[in-house]
Amino acid sequence: MRVLPASAMPYAIPPAAIPALPIHGSDALFPIHRIYCIGRNYAEHAKEMGAPVVSRAQPVFFLKPADAIVPGGGEVPYPCATQELHHEVEMVVALAHGGRDIDASHALDCVFGYGVGLDLTRRDLQAAAKAKGLPWDAAKGFDASAPVSALRAASEIGHPARASLSLRVNGELRQDTDIADMILPVADIIAELSKLFELKAGDLVFTGTPAGVGPLQRGDRFHAQLQGIAVLEGRIT
Ligand code: MN
């Protein structure tokens, strides 16, 4: 049997490109491994969804495929198979290091940087899945469901404990909070995720949305902002 080094291993078909995000002040890109998301991490949003807030003991996690990313926003296609596309503005955390069973006291050492993103959701499919106790993949993990801004390196800005997080649609303020209102702060989210998954360099974490989620229509312009850190702008096409 011929043994080839990994670098020379032939693929039967061309491998997919590595999804990546731009980084402020750098020509290098941030290569994305996985996209993790936490649910119900702001009390007022849990209330508007008629759900209990996230349990500290058993947080609600789900994933999006890495290639659901829309780097830097811009034109975002309205997805098929829904009549109710919803916006969820969220702070996004990018990991430079991973591991298993990471202690919350060291978790921020894993963080590469921060950005702002939209956890786009087919709310009608999610409601149907919830009603039947079925998985959320089709509601959350569809193509182009994760527009995310350029990242700002923690080496530049540190680890923000408070910052205004907001979303405007066609100039109208739809969502507005401070990340200090998260129920599980970033360090705790990383610690909890690492009990379930081996985290890796390149992982992104959506940290939950505040109240004010609502519909997006074709033609809508969105402007998401994590104050002093990141801006994400674009249009639903
Ligand atoms: Mn969300």
Residues whose N, C-alpha, C, O or C-beta is under 5 A from the ligand:
A	BS01	MN	I38 E88 D119 G208 T209
